[in-house]
Amino acid sequence: MDRGEERLDGWKAIARYIGRDRSTVIRWANERQLPVHSLPGGKSRTVYALRSELDAWVRGDGDAPPPGEPPPAGSKPAEPQPDPAGAPEPGLPPADRVVDAGWPPEPAPAMAPRAATSRHEQSKRRRISVAVAAFLVLILGALALGRFAPGILPTPGAPSPAALPLPPAMHRQVLEARDDIASRSAERLQRAIQTLTRLSNHAPDHPAIRAALAEGYLLAREFGALPDALALERAESEAEALLATTPQSAPALRVLGVVAYWRDRDPARAGALFRRAIAAAPQDALARQWYANILSDNGEDAAALREFDVARALNPGAPYLLADYAWALWNAGHDEQAETLLRELALAYPALASVHDCLSVIALSRGDRTGYARHLRLRAEIRRSPELASYARVVEQMAPRNAAALYDVMLTRALSQAEASADPDHSWAAFVASVFGDRTQLLATLARARANGEQWGAAGFTRRIARRWRDDPQVTTLLPPLAQERIEGRSAMLRHFATQ
């Protein structure tokens, strides 16, 4: 077999190969010695597996699934395997290792009556009894003196080592990293990710560190310079590992909800993940805010504003929350209210990248090319993104002088970004063509999107396209089938883009 075909990269590919979900595969790698390897170079948990090793594990040459779970298709019960090394797979987090008796467990064979015990065996038993008694005396004495070391005799129901409190110095560093993440500053986000990555080397799988890392990676795509694909992949990896040890982790569930919506384009699954996060932690303002964001993008305005009301009550005055709320108002067609709030935020919080992102698009939508260029440049400077900064400089030079050249640059970039994606989305390219009044390009872009089987959210874009071209039968025919399914109240009927 070719080496490229032999290797499976990433938890998703491994899970698909053995017919399990990713959380189960991660748990089996940690607890059941599923042969998964980590690539060197950090804690992003870039993993791979070899098909031959997985096949051997499934055949029963490795540890079997835990009791109570059916084995993968085509597998057979595994024989008990001794663990000669007693250590986890290199690169994987440490886990308690238990020699499994196979699945399903077989009844123990009947024991034959034993012969009379020899004098030698009786002497050996007495020596063992004395040793055990001495050991118990030592334990009881240590307990009486308060010097019993945690972990020698685990207490029933005690937390796992990963969930134990961090040492004070590490705890302070986690809190500082969380403060950096909350700032939404590109520089501080980068510092937080570096700190948390270093801490995770000393406390693998600690839920507080994993949760903060997942959130940090996710926000770095919007407020930092981390590319979307890389940020989402790393956030997903941390969140899945956290969910494998803490199934009701609200931070893990909401991060996976973001990934499901924005990368995987699966609104129903995203909604289900967010509702699980909210059920697990009803007072989690970020879960409410991020759920509101996807509802707004999907055009479900009433539900979005409902969740924003809860988020604002839980986290009043948070500028990044108010920026998202303003964007939801614009998506819903409340242009003046949205722009007023965003301008107030830009004055009070000039270093908040998302505010300038929203203001740039709003300026473009009403034909203000100079305003678009200015806010685009400010966003690029705040994010410290070289590629975005280079594009912004070109736009700012062209905006006041040459509309045709500006349109050509913007459309070329929008189309190239959509075509470069494994799962293309031409909604921004269609919006750009619509803003500049290029009907031919708009129709071509809509037709290309339909041919690709694309499903869009982007309610703010699609509604304005529908409004501008409401008397054009070709546009009004091509646009509605691109709508995504609803997040709340799944229906067999496609929703229609509003033309308000």
C-alpha distance (Angstrom), angle and dihedral (degrees) to the residues before:
residue distance angle dihedral
M1 . . .
D2 3.82 . .
R3 3.80 112.4 .
G4 3.81 90.9 -124.5
E5 3.79 90.8 54.0
E6 3.81 91.5 44.5
R7 3.81 93.7 57.7
L8 3.82 124.8 73.9
D9 3.81 115.3 -161.4
G10 3.79 121.4 -150.9
W11 3.80 136.2 7.4
K12 3.80 92.2 -85.1
A13 3.80 94.6 57.4
I14 3.81 91.9 45.1
A15 3.80 92.0 48.9
R16 3.79 92.0 48.6
Y17 3.81 91.2 50.3
I18 3.81 95.1 55.2
G19 3.81 94.9 34.4
R20 3.81 100.5 -114.1
D21 3.79 136.5 114.2
R22 3.78 118.8 -98.0
S23 3.80 96.3 -109.0
T24 3.80 91.1 55.9
V25 3.80 92.0 47.9
I26 3.81 91.6 50.6
R27 3.80 90.3 50.1
W28 3.81 92.6 48.4
A29 3.80 90.2 50.0
N30 3.79 90.0 52.6
E31 3.79 99.0 39.7
R32 3.82 108.8 20.1
Q33 3.79 103.6 37.4
L34 3.79 96.1 -112.3
P35 3.83 99.3 178.9
V36 3.82 102.5 -107.4
H37 3.79 122.3 147.5
S38 3.82 131.3 -156.6
L39 3.77 123.6 -137.4
P40 3.81 114.8 -128.2
G41 3.79 121.9 -110.3
G42 3.78 113.9 79.4
K43 3.77 141.1 -32.8
S44 3.79 100.1 -66.4
R45 3.82 87.1 109.1
T46 3.78 97.0 -129.6
V47 3.78 98.6 -177.3
Y48 3.78 138.8 -177.1
A49 3.78 139.1 179.4
L50 3.79 136.2 -159.5
R51 3.78 118.1 -122.7
S52 3.82 92.5 -138.0
E53 3.81 91.5 55.2
L54 3.80 92.2 46.7
D55 3.80 90.5 49.0
A56 3.80 90.1 51.9
W57 3.81 90.9 49.1
V58 3.83 91.5 49.8
R59 3.82 91.4 48.6
G60 3.77 88.2 57.9
D61 3.79 101.1 -98.5
G62 3.82 88.8 120.0
D63 3.79 135.1 38.5
A64 3.79 115.6 -53.0
P65 3.83 129.1 -128.4
P66 3.78 115.3 -78.0
P67 3.81 120.6 -89.8
G68 3.79 112.8 -81.7
E69 3.82 94.2 34.3
P70 3.79 121.5 93.4
P71 3.79 114.7 -122.6
P72 3.82 121.2 -110.2
A73 3.78 116.2 -81.8
G74 3.79 112.6 -74.9
S75 3.79 95.1 16.2
K76 3.77 127.7 128.4
P77 3.79 131.6 -150.3
A78 3.78 111.3 -74.9
E79 3.76 123.1 -129.3
P80 3.80 116.4 -124.7
Q81 3.80 108.4 -85.4
P82 3.80 122.7 -157.5
D83 3.79 115.5 -130.5
P84 3.79 105.4 -131.5
A85 3.79 96.2 -177.7
G86 3.78 100.7 36.8
A87 3.82 90.7 -152.9
P88 3.82 132.4 109.3
E89 3.79 122.9 -102.6
P90 3.83 108.6 -76.2
G91 3.79 111.1 -88.8
L92 3.79 95.2 15.8
P93 3.81 123.0 108.6
P94 3.79 115.9 -95.9
A95 3.79 115.7 -96.1
D96 3.77 137.1 -180.0
R97 3.77 105.1 -93.1
V98 3.78 120.0 -146.6
V99 3.78 124.3 -179.9
D100 3.79 103.3 -122.6
A101 3.80 120.7 -142.3
G102 3.77 92.8 -141.7
W103 3.81 131.6 -96.6
P104 2.96 122.4 -53.1
P105 3.80 98.2 19.5
E106 3.80 114.2 -122.1
P107 3.81 122.2 -136.6
A108 3.77 114.1 -99.0
P109 3.83 113.8 -103.4
A110 3.79 117.8 -106.5
M111 3.80 112.6 -91.6
A112 3.80 119.7 -124.5
P113 3.83 117.4 -127.5
R114 3.79 110.1 -88.0
A115 3.77 123.7 -124.6
A116 3.77 121.7 -118.6
T117 3.75 112.8 -68.0
S118 3.78 115.7 -104.5
R119 3.81 123.2 -125.5
H120 3.82 89.3 -112.3
E121 3.81 91.5 54.8
Q122 3.80 91.6 47.1
S123 3.81 89.8 52.8
K124 3.80 90.7 48.4
R125 3.81 91.5 50.9
R126 3.82 91.0 50.7
R127 3.81 90.4 53.3
I128 3.81 91.1 49.8
S129 3.82 91.6 48.1
V130 3.80 91.2 51.9
A131 3.83 91.0 49.6
V132 3.81 92.2 49.4
A133 3.79 91.5 48.2
A134 3.79 91.0 50.2
F135 3.80 90.5 49.8
L136 3.81 91.7 50.8
V137 3.81 90.5 50.2
L138 3.81 90.0 53.4
I139 3.80 91.7 49.7
L140 3.80 93.5 48.1
G141 3.77 90.8 47.6
A142 3.78 92.1 51.0
L143 3.80 90.6 49.0
A144 3.79 91.1 50.9
L145 3.79 90.7 52.3
G146 3.82 92.8 45.2
R147 3.78 92.5 -119.9
F148 3.80 99.0 114.2
A149 3.77 108.6 136.3
P150 3.85 114.3 -127.2
G151 3.76 112.3 -114.6
I152 3.83 98.7 32.1
L153 3.79 92.3 93.5
P154 3.84 108.4 13.4
T155 3.78 116.1 -142.3
P156 3.82 114.3 -127.0
G157 3.80 108.9 -99.5
A158 3.81 93.9 14.6
P159 3.81 115.8 148.8
S160 3.78 119.9 -99.1
P161 3.81 117.4 -101.9
A162 3.82 89.3 -104.5
A163 3.82 91.1 59.3
L164 3.81 96.1 47.2
P165 3.83 117.5 111.2
L166 3.77 115.5 -84.6
P167 3.81 120.7 -118.1
P168 3.83 109.9 -88.4
A169 3.81 94.9 -106.7
M170 3.82 92.6 51.1
H171 3.80 91.1 43.8
R172 3.81 90.2 55.8
Q173 3.79 90.9 50.0
V174 3.81 91.3 51.7
L175 3.81 90.0 51.3
E176 3.81 91.0 49.5
A177 3.80 90.4 49.0
R178 3.80 90.3 51.1
D179 3.80 89.3 51.4
D180 3.80 88.8 52.0
I181 3.80 90.6 50.6
A182 3.80 91.7 49.0
S183 3.82 90.0 54.3
R184 3.84 90.9 66.9
S185 3.82 87.2 -145.6
A186 3.82 116.3 146.8
E187 3.81 92.6 -138.3
R188 3.80 94.4 46.3
L189 3.80 92.8 44.4
Q190 3.78 89.7 55.5
R191 3.80 90.8 48.3
A192 3.81 91.5 49.0
I193 3.80 92.7 51.5
Q194 3.81 91.0 49.3
T195 3.82 91.8 49.2
L196 3.79 94.4 47.0
T197 3.81 92.5 46.1
R198 3.80 89.6 53.8
L199 3.81 91.9 47.3
S200 3.80 91.7 49.3
N201 3.80 88.5 61.7
H202 3.81 88.1 63.3
A203 3.81 98.4 37.2
P204 3.81 108.1 30.2
D205 3.79 115.4 -165.7
H206 3.80 95.3 7.6
P207 3.84 102.5 156.0
A208 3.82 96.2 -138.6
I209 3.80 92.0 54.0
R210 3.80 94.2 43.9
A211 3.82 92.3 48.0
A212 3.80 92.4 50.2
L213 3.81 92.3 46.6
A214 3.81 92.4 50.2
E215 3.81 90.9 50.9
G216 3.81 92.5 44.3
Y217 3.79 93.3 52.8
L218 3.79 91.3 46.8
L219 3.80 94.2 51.8
A220 3.80 92.8 44.5
R221 3.81 89.0 71.7
E222 3.81 91.9 60.7
F223 3.80 103.8 28.9
G224 3.81 102.3 22.6
A225 3.78 136.9 46.3
L226 3.81 98.8 -97.0
P227 3.85 112.1 122.8
D228 3.79 114.9 -113.3
A229 3.80 96.7 -116.1
L230 3.81 94.4 49.3
A231 3.80 94.1 42.9
L232 3.80 93.3 50.4
E233 3.81 93.2 45.1
R234 3.80 92.8 52.3
A235 3.80 93.4 43.0
E236 3.80 90.1 50.3
S237 3.81 92.2 49.1
E238 3.81 92.8 52.6
A239 3.80 93.0 43.8
E240 3.81 94.2 49.4
A241 3.80 91.8 49.0
L242 3.81 89.4 49.8
L243 3.80 92.2 47.7
A244 3.80 90.7 51.5
T245 3.82 90.0 62.6
T246 3.82 98.8 28.5
P247 3.83 107.7 34.1
Q248 3.81 94.9 -176.4
S249 3.81 96.9 47.0
A250 3.81 106.4 143.0
P251 3.85 93.0 -160.5
A252 3.81 91.2 52.9
L253 3.81 93.0 46.2
R254 3.79 95.0 49.2
V255 3.81 92.7 46.9
L256 3.81 90.0 51.6
G257 3.81 88.4 47.6
V258 3.80 90.0 57.7
V259 3.80 91.2 48.4
A260 3.81 92.1 47.9
Y261 3.80 92.2 53.1
W262 3.80 105.4 37.3
R263 3.80 101.0 32.7
D264 3.81 106.9 21.8
R265 3.83 94.0 35.5
D266 3.77 91.9 -139.1
P267 3.83 106.4 139.4
A268 3.81 95.5 175.1
R269 3.81 94.1 53.2
A270 3.80 91.2 42.8
G271 3.79 90.6 53.4
A272 3.80 92.0 48.5
L273 3.82 91.5 51.0
F274 3.79 92.5 49.4
R275 3.78 92.6 48.4
R276 3.82 89.2 51.8
A277 3.81 89.3 50.5
I278 3.79 91.8 50.6
A279 3.80 92.0 46.7
A280 3.82 89.5 51.5
A281 3.83 93.6 47.2
P282 3.82 113.6 13.6
Q283 3.82 91.0 177.9
D284 3.82 94.4 55.1
A285 3.81 102.2 118.6
L286 3.81 93.8 -168.6
A287 3.80 92.3 55.2
R288 3.81 88.9 54.1
Q289 3.81 93.2 44.1
W290 3.80 96.1 48.6
Y291 3.79 91.4 44.4
A292 3.81 88.6 51.6
N293 3.81 89.4 51.3
I294 3.79 94.8 57.8
L295 3.80 92.4 42.8
S296 3.80 89.0 53.0
D297 3.80 93.5 47.2
N298 3.80 88.3 50.9
G299 3.80 92.3 53.0
E300 3.82 96.0 -110.8
D301 3.80 92.8 133.2
A302 3.80 101.8 167.3
A303 3.80 92.7 51.4
A304 3.82 91.3 44.4
L305 3.80 93.7 52.4
R306 3.81 89.8 46.2
E307 3.81 90.5 57.2
F308 3.80 92.3 43.0
D309 3.81 89.3 54.6
V310 3.81 90.1 55.9
A311 3.82 92.9 44.4
R312 3.82 92.1 49.9
A313 3.79 91.0 49.6
L314 3.80 90.5 51.4
N315 3.81 95.4 43.5
P316 3.82 107.6 22.9
G317 3.77 118.3 -166.7
A318 3.82 97.0 7.2
P319 3.83 103.0 154.3
Y320 3.81 96.5 -148.6
L321 3.82 89.5 51.2
L322 3.81 91.4 49.6
A323 3.82 90.0 49.8
D324 3.79 90.6 55.2
Y325 3.81 89.9 45.3
A326 3.81 90.6 52.6
W327 3.80 90.0 51.0
A328 3.80 89.4 52.0
L329 3.81 89.0 52.7
W330 3.82 89.6 53.1
N331 3.81 91.3 47.3
A332 3.81 88.0 53.6
G333 3.83 91.9 51.1
H334 3.81 100.1 -101.7
D335 3.80 92.8 128.0
E336 3.80 100.9 160.8
Q337 3.81 95.0 46.5
A338 3.79 91.2 47.4
E339 3.80 95.7 49.3
T340 3.80 93.3 46.2
L341 3.80 91.7 54.2
L342 3.81 92.8 45.5
R343 3.81 92.9 50.8
E344 3.80 90.1 51.3
L345 3.80 89.4 51.2
A346 3.81 91.7 47.8
L347 3.81 90.0 56.2
A348 3.81 94.4 45.4
Y349 3.82 97.1 38.3
P350 3.82 108.0 24.5
A351 3.83 92.7 166.9
L352 3.81 95.5 59.2
A353 3.82 104.7 111.3
S354 3.81 97.1 -162.7
V355 3.83 91.7 60.6
H356 3.81 91.9 58.4
D357 3.80 90.6 43.6
C358 3.81 90.0 57.5
L359 3.81 94.3 42.1
S360 3.81 92.2 50.5
V361 3.81 92.4 55.5
I362 3.81 93.2 43.4
A363 3.82 90.3 51.5
L364 3.81 91.1 49.9
S365 3.81 91.8 48.6
R366 3.79 91.2 61.2
G367 3.79 95.1 42.2
D368 3.82 98.9 -100.0
R369 3.81 99.0 140.1
T370 3.81 94.1 169.6
G371 3.80 91.3 52.5
Y372 3.79 90.0 48.8
A373 3.82 91.3 52.2
R374 3.80 94.3 47.0
H375 3.81 96.1 50.8
L376 3.80 90.8 42.6
R377 3.82 89.8 55.8
L378 3.81 92.0 47.9
R379 3.79 90.9 50.0
A380 3.82 91.4 50.1
E381 3.82 92.0 49.3
I382 3.80 92.7 49.4
R383 3.79 93.6 47.5
R384 3.82 92.5 44.3
S385 3.78 90.1 -137.2
P386 3.85 111.2 158.2
E387 3.82 94.4 -161.9
L388 3.80 93.2 49.4
A389 3.81 91.3 44.2
S390 3.81 91.5 53.1
Y391 3.81 91.2 49.9
A392 3.81 91.5 46.4
R393 3.82 91.6 54.0
V394 3.80 91.2 54.2
V395 3.81 91.6 47.4
E396 3.81 92.8 48.3
Q397 3.81 91.6 51.7
M398 3.81 93.7 49.9
A399 3.81 101.9 35.9
P400 3.82 100.4 82.4
R401 3.82 96.7 37.3
N402 3.80 115.1 31.3
A403 3.81 119.2 30.2
A404 3.82 93.4 175.2
A405 3.80 93.4 53.6
L406 3.80 90.8 44.7
Y407 3.80 91.0 51.9
D408 3.80 91.1 49.3
V409 3.82 91.8 52.4
M410 3.81 93.8 45.6
L411 3.79 95.3 45.9
T412 3.81 93.5 45.9
R413 3.80 91.0 52.0
A414 3.82 93.2 45.3
L415 3.80 93.2 49.8
S416 3.81 94.3 44.5
Q417 3.81 91.7 51.0
A418 3.80 91.3 50.0
E419 3.80 93.8 46.6
A420 3.81 92.7 46.9
S421 3.79 91.7 59.4
A422 3.79 121.8 92.9
D423 3.81 86.7 -138.8
P424 3.84 103.3 35.4
D425 3.79 124.2 -151.7
H426 3.80 116.0 -170.7
S427 3.82 96.6 -178.7
W428 3.84 94.1 109.8
A429 3.82 92.0 46.4
A430 3.81 89.7 50.6
F431 3.81 90.7 49.2
V432 3.82 91.8 50.6
A433 3.82 91.2 50.2
S434 3.79 90.1 48.5
V435 3.81 94.3 49.0
F436 3.82 91.0 52.8
G437 3.81 91.2 45.3
D438 3.82 96.1 -118.0
R439 3.80 100.7 152.0
T440 3.80 94.7 173.8
Q441 3.79 92.8 54.9
L442 3.80 91.7 42.4
L443 3.82 91.8 54.9
A444 3.81 91.2 45.8
T445 3.80 91.4 50.3
L446 3.80 93.5 47.7
A447 3.81 90.4 48.3
R448 3.80 91.3 49.3
A449 3.80 90.6 50.3
R450 3.81 91.6 51.1
A451 3.80 91.0 48.3
N452 3.81 88.8 52.6
G453 3.80 90.9 51.0
E454 3.80 90.4 -120.7
Q455 3.79 120.9 175.7
W456 3.80 116.0 -160.3
G457 3.76 137.4 -157.7
A458 3.83 105.7 177.5
A459 3.81 92.0 120.0
G460 3.81 92.9 174.7
F461 3.80 91.5 57.4
T462 3.79 99.4 39.8
R463 3.79 94.2 47.4
R464 3.79 91.9 53.5
I465 3.79 91.6 46.9
A466 3.81 89.4 50.7
R467 3.80 92.0 47.5
R468 3.80 95.1 49.3
W469 3.82 94.9 45.7
R470 3.81 99.2 33.3
D471 3.82 91.3 126.1
D472 3.81 93.7 50.0
P473 3.82 109.4 94.3
Q474 3.82 94.4 -161.4
V475 3.79 94.4 53.8
T476 3.80 93.0 43.6
T477 3.81 89.1 51.2
L478 3.80 96.9 47.9
L479 3.80 98.9 42.4
P480 3.85 107.7 57.9
P481 3.85 97.6 57.4
L482 3.82 89.1 60.5
A483 3.81 91.2 68.0
Q484 3.81 118.4 117.1
E485 3.79 122.8 -126.2
R486 3.77 115.7 -92.2
I487 3.78 121.9 -89.9
E488 3.80 94.6 -146.2
G489 3.79 121.3 40.8
R490 3.81 100.3 12.2
S491 3.78 110.8 -139.0
A492 3.79 136.9 -175.6
M493 3.79 88.6 -130.2
L494 3.78 120.5 84.6
R495 3.76 112.9 -123.9
H496 3.79 115.2 -122.3
F497 3.77 122.9 -127.6
A498 3.79 110.5 -105.6
T499 3.79 116.5 -115.5
Q500 3.79 97.7 -157.2
